[in-house]
Amino acid sequence: MPKKEDNKKEDIEEKKEETTVEGEEKVETTAKDAEIPVEKPSEEIKEAAKPAQNATLSGWNPATDIGKKVKSGEITSFAEIKEKGLKVMEPEITEVLLPELESDLLLIGQAKGKFGGGQRRVFKQTQKKTKEGNKPSFATFAVVGNSNGYVGVGYGKSKETVPAREKALRNAKLSVMKIRRGCGSWQCECKQPHSIPFEVSGKCGSVILKLMPAPKGTGMCVEPECQKVLRLAGITDIWSKSLGQTKTKTNLIKACVDALHNLNRMKISPKDKEMLGIVEGSIKKEEN
């Protein structure tokens, strides 16, 4: 009897050893399968991180002649379109020709608050009274620019906030304009495009906004929402004076855009252009 028991114990120990060996093999195979994947070569990483410009070109089917020329490579700069007086009808044109565009929304609305103390909002909400009830609508202003001589402001309105924002951004990209910059301040005379070359004013409704050139280091002495527009246009120093009901932000922003349009309407002699250091559109930034 004791011999049989010893044989059974030996058989059990052998089975245990077999199971442990099999378990070790299984662990090794799973560890091999769970190895960290090898990093992609640098060329594949570069291809995966292509700029957004190629993405817009690949998924874009232009419907206008200008869009077809931009996609084929016949038109390579936004200044060429403005010089010929062509109208941009597709927002993808500005996205391709001005890849450094930045966008922002302007605070034209106000949240509900006691005694008119509500916080400023991006969307301006209005309501229409009907038999079915109140039908709200949302409006907003968007601004796009490359901070180097090109800026556009667009207005969008819809029954919901997201479509209103998309409309405003689309209209802003379609209305991008070229800005004149320079140094028109007698206190500076540095001939660098940090301000505007001469005094200009714009009007909308009762609001009149006057923009005046300022010396370097002055900063943006203008209403905060107009600051966003001028900063994306590439202007860093300016003085301003406003008249009328400036609490109506929509009219104030439109007056600012009208003033920027009047910058381009003024006729300038070549002598004044050199003296004031006037630059139209973007300039090449010096690489360090």
C-alpha positions as MATLAB code, in Angstrom:
seq = 'MPKKEDNKKEDIEEKKEETTVEGEEKVETTAKDAEIPVEKPSEEIKEAAKPAQNATLSGWNPATDIGKKVKSGEITSFAEIKEKGLKVMEPEITEVLLPELESDLLLIGQAKGKFGGGQRRVFKQTQKKTKEGNKPSFATFAVVGNSNGYVGVGYGKSKETVPAREKALRNAKLSVMKIRRGCGSWQCECKQPHSIPFEVSGKCGSVILKLMPAPKGTGMCVEPECQKVLRLAGITDIWSKSLGQTKTKTNLIKACVDALHNLNRMKISPKDKEMLGIVEGSIKKEEN';
ca = [
       0.000    0.000    0.000;
       2.683    2.544    0.826;
       4.355    1.857   -2.544;
       1.147    2.717   -4.414;
       0.804    5.967   -2.469;
       4.412    6.930   -3.332;
       3.752    6.256   -7.028;
       0.633    8.446   -6.923;
       2.598   11.303   -5.300;
       5.297   11.058   -7.989;
       2.666   11.159  -10.755;
       1.033   14.255   -9.202;
       4.415   16.065   -8.940;
       5.219   15.279  -12.598;
       1.831   16.665  -13.700;
       2.448   19.841  -11.669;
       5.852   20.309  -13.338;
       4.263   19.818  -16.769;
       1.571   22.362  -16.049;
       4.118   24.908  -14.826;
       6.256   24.425  -17.915;
       3.219   24.820  -20.157;
       2.180   27.922  -18.230;
       5.640   29.441  -18.665;
       5.475   28.783  -22.395;
       2.056   30.403  -22.573;
       3.288   33.435  -20.688;
       6.246   33.770  -23.052;
       4.034   33.592  -26.136;
       1.628   36.208  -24.760;
       4.519   38.484  -23.870;
       5.835   38.231  -27.426;
       2.404   39.029  -28.806;
       2.028   41.997  -26.440;
       5.331   43.605  -27.431;
       5.296   47.372  -28.011;
       5.002   48.119  -31.756;
       8.075   49.455  -33.477;
       8.056   53.187  -34.197;
       7.301   54.251  -37.758;
      10.165   55.635  -39.799;
      10.455   59.385  -40.118;
       9.155   59.433  -43.705;
       5.872   57.771  -42.722;
       5.467   60.196  -39.817;
       5.972   63.165  -42.148;
       3.376   61.803  -44.558;
       0.906   61.276  -41.706;
       1.441   64.848  -40.458;
       0.746   66.683  -43.695;
      -0.569   70.229  -43.387;
      -4.272   71.054  -43.492;
      -3.777   72.671  -46.894;
      -3.377   69.288  -48.627;
      -6.425   67.945  -46.748;
      -8.595   70.781  -48.013;
      -7.297   70.277  -51.547;
      -8.000   66.550  -51.544;
     -11.598   66.825  -50.353;
     -12.441   69.996  -52.263;
     -14.256   70.009  -55.609;
     -14.189   73.641  -56.828;
     -17.263   75.003  -58.583;
     -15.849   78.341  -59.808;
     -13.110   79.191  -62.301;
     -10.964   80.821  -59.599;
     -11.250   77.719  -57.417;
     -10.203   75.460  -60.304;
      -7.187   77.661  -61.036;
      -6.196   77.650  -57.347;
      -6.437   73.866  -57.129;
      -4.484   73.367  -60.370;
      -1.755   75.778  -59.198;
      -2.262   78.586  -61.726;
      -3.050   81.057  -58.898;
      -0.625   80.806  -55.985;
      -1.197   84.011  -53.990;
      -4.203   85.816  -52.581;
      -2.735   89.167  -53.680;
      -3.084   88.091  -57.312;
      -6.851   87.698  -56.862;
      -7.185   91.127  -55.242;
      -5.066   92.855  -57.889;
      -7.283   91.486  -60.673;
     -10.433   92.533  -58.793;
     -11.862   89.012  -58.709;
     -14.519   87.968  -56.212;
     -13.948   84.972  -53.956;
     -17.003   82.700  -53.921;
     -15.578   79.677  -52.085;
     -14.070   79.746  -48.555;
     -11.590   76.987  -49.477;
      -9.752   79.481  -51.703;
      -8.729   81.591  -48.706;
      -7.908   78.471  -46.674;
      -5.492   77.273  -49.375;
      -3.877   80.613  -50.281;
      -3.697   81.884  -46.668;
      -2.842   78.788  -44.586;
      -1.890   80.887  -41.519;
      -5.432   82.191  -40.984;
      -6.633   82.551  -37.405;
     -10.279   82.926  -36.422;
     -12.125   84.429  -33.475;
     -15.701   85.258  -32.481;
     -16.715   88.743  -31.345;
     -18.780   89.411  -28.231;
     -21.891   91.153  -29.546;
     -24.528   89.634  -27.228;
     -25.331   89.758  -23.546;
     -26.649   87.152  -21.124;
     -29.645   87.812  -18.925;
     -28.844   89.663  -15.720;
     -30.416   91.994  -13.209;
     -30.455   95.658  -14.212;
     -28.639   94.904  -17.481;
     -25.620   93.408  -15.708;
     -25.445   90.215  -17.757;
     -22.130   88.867  -18.999;
     -21.074   89.471  -22.599;
     -21.776   86.590  -24.994;
     -20.703   85.548  -28.468;
     -24.279   85.121  -29.696;
     -26.904   87.844  -29.827;
     -30.320   86.266  -29.194;
     -33.572   87.722  -30.496;
     -37.115   86.342  -30.481;
     -40.067   86.500  -32.820;
     -43.555   86.417  -31.288;
     -45.922   84.040  -33.110;
     -49.152   82.176  -32.332;
     -47.125   79.019  -31.787;
     -44.863   80.746  -29.272;
     -41.502   82.468  -29.205;
     -39.099   81.556  -32.020;
     -35.510   82.441  -31.014;
     -32.689   83.219  -33.445;
     -28.955   83.633  -32.828;
     -26.533   85.983  -34.565;
     -22.766   86.298  -34.285;
     -19.742   88.026  -35.836;
     -16.591   86.121  -36.805;
     -13.212   87.544  -37.786;
     -10.374   85.773  -39.631;
      -6.895   87.053  -40.409;
      -3.239   86.127  -40.715;
      -1.913   89.047  -38.574;
       0.023   90.140  -41.648;
      -2.131   92.417  -43.763;
      -5.233   90.298  -44.475;
      -8.441   90.295  -42.435;
     -12.123   89.483  -42.979;
     -15.260   89.951  -40.881;
     -18.455   87.942  -41.406;
     -21.971   87.957  -39.965;
     -24.081   84.830  -39.462;
     -27.621   84.317  -38.218;
     -29.628   81.130  -37.687;
     -32.170   79.427  -35.448;
     -29.351   77.558  -33.697;
     -25.905   78.569  -32.484;
     -23.702   76.158  -34.479;
     -25.105   77.026  -37.946;
     -24.859   80.733  -37.078;
     -21.170   80.326  -36.188;
     -20.443   78.350  -39.373;
     -22.192   80.968  -41.507;
     -20.204   83.760  -39.864;
     -16.867   81.967  -40.413;
     -17.746   81.216  -44.032;
     -18.735   84.829  -44.722;
     -15.569   86.057  -43.009;
     -13.393   83.918  -45.293;
     -15.275   85.193  -48.340;
     -14.812   88.840  -47.315;
     -11.045   88.814  -46.645;
      -9.499   92.127  -47.699;
      -6.025   93.573  -48.036;
      -5.027   96.190  -45.430;
      -2.666   99.142  -45.781;
      -0.218   99.512  -42.922;
       2.536  101.968  -42.162;
       3.766  104.528  -39.659;
       1.880  107.811  -39.957;
       2.738  109.169  -36.506;
       4.993  112.246  -36.387;
       6.261  111.035  -32.977;
       7.722  107.837  -34.424;
       8.672  108.031  -38.137;
      10.174  104.533  -38.071;
       8.717  103.562  -41.502;
       7.612  100.156  -40.202;
       4.109   98.699  -40.705;
       3.045   98.636  -37.051;
       0.171  101.158  -37.360;
      -1.894  102.855  -40.085;
      -0.392  105.470  -42.443;
      -3.012  108.204  -41.921;
      -6.180  109.061  -40.032;
      -9.322  107.349  -41.290;
     -12.927  107.045  -40.124;
     -15.861  104.691  -40.665;
     -19.588  105.033  -40.062;
     -22.551  102.715  -39.476;
     -25.830  103.977  -38.079;
     -25.112  106.583  -35.431;
     -21.637  105.159  -34.701;
     -18.590  106.955  -36.079;
     -15.193  105.384  -35.389;
     -12.049  107.372  -36.077;
      -8.709  105.521  -36.242;
      -5.474  107.486  -35.851;
      -1.833  106.368  -36.258;
       0.127  105.965  -33.029;
       3.866  105.690  -32.264;
       5.512  102.366  -31.530;
       4.781  100.986  -28.069;
       1.422  102.716  -27.652;
      -0.656   99.563  -27.967;
      -4.282   99.195  -29.025;
      -6.227  102.169  -27.653;
      -9.580  101.062  -29.054;
     -12.662   99.093  -27.997;
     -11.849   95.400  -27.168;
     -13.884   93.878  -30.032;
     -12.274   96.243  -32.539;
      -8.915   95.252  -31.068;
      -9.485   91.667  -32.223;
     -10.160   92.849  -35.794;
      -7.141   95.158  -35.935;
      -4.801   92.651  -34.296;
      -5.671   89.967  -36.868;
      -5.038   92.587  -39.554;
      -1.450   93.031  -38.288;
      -1.854   96.418  -36.551;
      -0.249   96.694  -33.097;
      -0.375  100.437  -32.266;
      -3.367  102.712  -32.803;
      -5.421  105.530  -31.278;
      -9.172  105.848  -31.727;
     -12.138  108.117  -31.081;
     -15.776  106.968  -31.193;
     -19.063  108.858  -31.384;
     -22.705  107.726  -31.184;
     -24.347  104.688  -29.586;
     -21.247  102.507  -29.276;
     -23.125  100.081  -27.003;
     -24.602   98.671  -30.210;
     -21.640   96.387  -30.946;
     -22.816   95.341  -34.404;
     -22.732   98.938  -35.663;
     -19.379   99.547  -33.976;
     -17.797   96.526  -35.681;
     -19.258   97.531  -39.055;
     -17.877  101.051  -38.574;
     -14.425   99.565  -37.895;
     -14.626   97.476  -41.080;
     -15.759  100.559  -43.025;
     -12.728  102.466  -41.721;
     -10.401   99.689  -42.925;
     -12.073   99.811  -46.349;
     -11.472  103.574  -46.469;
      -7.743  102.939  -45.937;
      -7.595  101.276  -49.365;
      -9.760  103.898  -51.092;
      -7.360  106.780  -50.422;
      -5.057  107.737  -53.301;
      -1.392  108.006  -52.292;
       1.576  109.405  -54.186;
       4.786  107.346  -54.445;
       6.618  109.987  -52.394;
       4.186  109.670  -49.472;
       4.280  105.905  -49.790;
       8.032  105.886  -49.155;
       7.878  108.514  -46.417;
       5.161  106.694  -44.426;
       6.505  103.190  -45.093;
       3.159  102.007  -46.496;
       2.791   98.290  -47.113;
      -0.227   96.684  -48.786;
      -1.044   93.123  -47.826;
       1.424   90.728  -46.225;
       5.165   91.076  -45.943;
       7.771   88.352  -45.641;
       8.914   87.833  -42.083;
      12.655   87.757  -41.545;
      13.951   84.382  -40.422;
      16.300   84.368  -37.478;
];
